[in-house]
Amino acid sequence: MPPGRLPENILYFARALRAAGLPVGPGAVLDAVAAVTAAPFTTRADFRAVLQAVFVKRREQIAVFDGVFAVFWRRRGFLEQLMGAMSPKAPPKSEHRPKAAAGASRVADALYGRRPGAADPQPSLDLDARFSVSAEEVLRAKDFAQMSAEEIAAATAAIRALRMPRDVRRLRRLAPDARGTRLDPRRSFRRSLRGGGDAIDLARRSPVERPPPVVAICDISGSVADYTRVFLHFLHALSARRRVSAFLFGTRLTDVSRVLRHRDVDDALSAVSAAVPDWSGGTRIAASLHLFNRHWLRRVGAGAATVILFTDGLEREATGELEGEMRRLQRSCRRLIWVNPLLRFDGFEARASGIRTMLPFVDEFRPIHNLRAVGELCAALGAAGSAAADPKRWLATPEGPST
């Protein structure tokens, strides 16, 4: 057993990780204590590596783990005392404040969350500056990767409450309609036989109107995994109003359309996670689009569907295969909308070869990093494209959109 109160502090650290969203149980705590005992550490980096090997199970959990580790062990000062080292000095203040890392809000909630009966904290200047904006507007503009666990729950609830588009298209198929403008001779003659043919009760019909189906092809690589989870909530809400076919791809293509139709959204997303073996892995955009175009394009009726392509476009090898698959996909669908989480950056530039290869074949190019972007995408599904989403703006110059 390690000396001092180290096991107790590892237990508190595990509780902080669990509060920040990591699935840490009692077994992991015992494994962490045993690992620290079996692998004596002499530096802070060694101690962190031992705990990370036990508590972190997925790549996207590393950012949250690092934030909790840095704040927890520096604040308590126990690790430095145990190793006989002095705590590092705080870095000097800088006028430029970098953007918070992904998961920073969940770390702050886990370590500094208020307890019942605690005194009200003193408001900082940053909080005072936000008092002039409503909480709803702050939530709509906040990046999904910077949200706390409570804000993620509020965001998914807001997505379920969105007014889904009522876009419909007229089919060639005709259906019985008492107020229709077209006569139905066959049904009219059948009705006349009931009265011996003396009177003919005219039957009418009209064209069928249905909302166009939606086909979503979503990237699940590590760089966009946080945004994919929230986007799946949007697809689940959309599936209640129209037919949605969903495919996830990283290093392979997986059809999750059936499991996403569960009535309960939590059950649906749990089934999706279980059905996808390559979550937060690499990205093979060209190979995945090739599989979709070859095996699924005709099955899902993409010719009349609106296709939503969710990816950052960072293909490892932007070859002619990617261009050919994008051209085939565009020609085989009603509309092709590309939503890219990288558009959350103000200085985004369409310089990557994969992005510049894909842009000429999409009808709209949109962000998907916050609630406002999700609402705009929802409205775009029921209306024509806007000039702000025109991909030609990004192809005008290598540096970005033209003004």
N, C-alpha and C positions, 0 to 999 in steps of 0.2 A: 504494500500500500504506500503511495507517495506520502512524503512527510507533510506535516502541517494540515492546513484546511483546503488543500488543492482539490480533493474529491468533491467537497461541498461546493467549491466555486465552479467546478465543471458542471455540477448539477444546475446551478443558477444560470450558467452560460447556455446549457441545453434548453432551459425554460425560455430564455430570451430568443433563442433560435426558433423555438416552436411558436412563440408569439409573433415572430416576424414572418411566419408562413412556411418554415421548413418542417417536414414530417419527422420529428425527433421523438422517439419513445424511450421508455426506461431501459430497454435492451441496449440502445445506442449509448446511453450514459454509462452503463456498466462496461461496454466495449471500449469507450473512450478512456475510462480510468485504467482499465487493463492495458490499453495500448501505451498510455503515458508511463505506466510502471515497467512495461517490457522494453520501451524505447526511451531511455534517459535522454533528456534534451539539455543543450547548453546555450542555445540561442532562441530568440523569439520566433524566428522563421521555422526552426525545427519543431517547436511546440505547435505552431499554427498548422504545419504540414501534417502532423499526427492527428490533430482534431479534424482537419478537413477530410482526411482519408476515411474517417469514421462517420461524420455527420453529413457530408455532401454526397448525394447520390446522382444528381443531374448537373449538367454544365450550367444551366441557367440559375442554379442555386448558389454559385460561387460568389456572385456580386453581393447577395444578401449576407452570406457567411462572412465575407471580408469586412463588410460594414459593421456587423455585430461584433466581430472579433476585435477590430481596432478600437471601438468605443468601449466595449465591456472591460477588456483587460487593461487598457490605459486608465480608465476611470477608477478602477479599484486599486491599481498599482500592486496587486498581489504577485503577479508573475515577475515583475522587475525585482521586487524584494526577494523573491525566492531564488532568482538567478544572481542576486548581488549586483545588479546593474541599475544605473540611474535612469529614470524616465526621460525619454527624449524631450527636448524643448519644443514648444509650439512654433511652427513656422511663422515668419513675419507676415503681417497683414499686407494684402495686395489690393490695389484699387480694382483690379479685374476679378470678379467673382465667378469661378467656373461653374458650369451647370452641374447640378447634383447627379450623382451616379444612380443607375437603375437600382431600385429597391431601397433608396435612402430614407424615404418616408416610412416604410415598414420597419426599418431599423430603429428610427426615432420613436415610433409608437411602441415598439417592443421594449425598449430600454428606459424611456422617459414617459411612458403613458401614465395618465393621472389615475390615482386610486380614489375610491369613495371617501369623501371627507377631506380630501387634500385641498390645500389653499389654492386659490386662483393664481396662475403664473403671471408674472409681470409682462405685459405686451411689449414686443420688440418693435423697432421701426419698420421691419418688414411686415409684421402683422398689421400695424397701423395703416400701412399703405394699401393693404388689401381690404380694409373695412369699407372703402368706398365702392366696392364691387360686391354684388350679391354672391352668396355661396354657390348658387347654381351656375352663374357665369364663370366663376373660378373653376368649377368642376368641368364645365364644357371645354375650357381652353387648356386644361392640364394634360400633360403627356401621360399616356397609360403606364409607361415604364417608371414614372415618378410618383405614381399614386400609392397611397397606403392601402392596407387590406380593406379597411372600411370604405375608402373611396372607390376601390375596385368593385366592391359589392354595390355601392350606389350607382356606379357607372353601368354595370350590367342591368340593374333594375331600370335605369333610364333608357337603355337600349330596348328592353322588352316593352316599354311604354311608348316607343316611337310610333308615329302614324305611318304605316307601311304604304307604299305607292299603290294606286288603284289603276295603273296602266293596263289597258286591255287591248287586244287585237282581234279583228274579225276573221274567223276561219271560213273556209269554203263549205264546211259541213253545215247542214241545215237541221234544225230541231223544231219539234211542234211548238207553236206559239199562237195562242188565241187571238192576239193582236198583230200577228205577222202580216206582212204585205204580199207574201207569195202563197199561192195555192198549193195544196198537197193533194194531187189527183188520186193517188192510191188510197190514202186514208178517207178521202171524200167518197169514193166509190164503195168502200167497205161500210161506211156509215149508211149509205143509201140502201144497202141490202137489208138492214134491220127493219126498214119500213116497206119492204117489197119493191123498192125502186121508184115509188111514187114521188118522194121528195128527196132532195139531195142537200144534206147538211155539209156545207163547205168547211173543210179543214184547212188551216193555214200553218205556215212555218216561216222561220226567219233564221238568218245566219247566227251561228254560235259565237259568242264573245268570251274569250278567256284571257287571263293575264299571261304574258309570255313566261316561259320557264326561265329559271336562273341556274347557270352552271358556274360553280366557284372552284377554281384551281388554286390552292393555297400552299405557300411555302412554309415549312415548319423547321427550317434551319435555326441554329442557335442565335443568329443575329436578329431574328424577327419573331422568336417564339413567344415573347411577352405580348406582342400585338396580335399574333394569330389566335391566342386563347380568347381575347375579347372579341375578335372578329367572328369566331365561331358562335358566340352568343348572338350576334347580329344575324347570322345565317339561320340559327334556330328560331329566332323570332320571325324572320322572313318566311320560313317554311310553313308557318300557320296561314299565310295568305296566298302562296303560290308554290308550285312544284320547284324544289331546290335539289340539285345534284351537286354533292360536295366531294372533292378529291384533294387529298393532302400529299405533298411530295417533299422529299428531302433527297435521299439517294435512291428512292423508289417511289412509285405511285400507288396510293391506297385509296380505294373507294369507301367513303364513310357516309354515303347518302342514307342508307337504311338505318344505321345506328343514330344518326342525327335527328331522326323523326320521332324519337321518344318524346312523350308528352312533357316529362320533367326535364328541365334543362341540365340539372346536375347529373342525372342518370345518363343523359345523352352525351355529355362531355366526358364522363367516366368511361363510357363505352368507346368513345373515340380514342381516348388515351390508351385503352387496352388494345385497340385494333391497329395502332400505329407503332411499329417497332423502331423506327428511325427518327423519333422526335429529337430536336435540337442536335441533329447531326450535320452532315455536309449538304451541299446543294448541287443538283444536276438538273438544270432547267431544261436544256435541250433534250436530254434523254427522257425526261418525264413528259414533256410535251409530245414527243414522238410516240410514247406509249398511249397517251390520251387520244391523239389523232388517229392512231391505228386501231385501237380496241374499243374506245368509248365514244368517239365523236358521233357516230350514227345511233348508238344505243340510247343516248340521253336526249336525242333530238336537238342537237346544238344548232341546227340550221335555222330554227325559229327562236332560239334562246339568246338571252343576254349573258355573256361570259364575263365573269369578274376574275381577273388574274391578280393574285395577291403574292407579291414577291419583291425583294429589293433589287433584283436584276443583276446581282453580282455573280455572274457565271464564271466558273474557273477558266473555261475555254470558249470564247465567243467565236465559234466557227460558222461556216456556211450552213451547218445543220440547224443551228438556232434560227437563222433567218428564214430558212425554208419551212420550219415548223410553225413559226409565227405567221408567215404568209398563208399557210394552209388553214390555221386556226381562224384568222380574220375573215377569210373568204367563206368559211363554213358556219358563221354565226351571225346573228342579227346585229349585235353591237359587242365590241370588245373594250372593256373598261379595265385599265391597269391601276391598281391602288398600291402605292409604294410607301412604306414607313419612313424611308429616307427623306421624304419631302418635309419631314418635321424640322429639318435643319434649315435655318435662314440662308446659309451659304451653300446650299446644295447645288452642285453642278453636274450636268449630264456628260461626264467625262469617261466613265467606265465603258469599255467596249461592249459589254453585254447590254447595258442600258441603251446605248446609241444604236445597237443592232435591233432592239425590240421596239423602240419608240415609233418608227415609221408605220408600224402595223397595228397600232391601237387607235381607238376612236377618242378615248378620254384618258387623261393621266392625272390621278388624284392622290392626295395624302390620306392616311388612315390611322393617325396617331392619337387622336382625341375624340371626344364626343361630338364636337362641332363637325369634324371631318366625316364621322359616321352619319350624322344627320344630313349632310350635303350629299353623300353617296345615296342615302335612302331617297332623297328628293330627285336625284339624277336618274334613278331607275324608272321614274314615272314621267319624265320630261325629256326634252331634247338636250343635247350637249351644250355646255356653256363655253364662252371664249376663254375663261380662266383655266379650264381643263383641257384646252387644245394642246396636244403633244407637239405641234409644230413650233410652239413658243420655245420649247427646250432644244429643238433641233436647229434653231436659227443660228446660234453661235455655240461653240464648245463650252463657253463659260456659263451658260444658263439661259433663262428665258429672255426673249427680246422685249423691249419696252416700247 
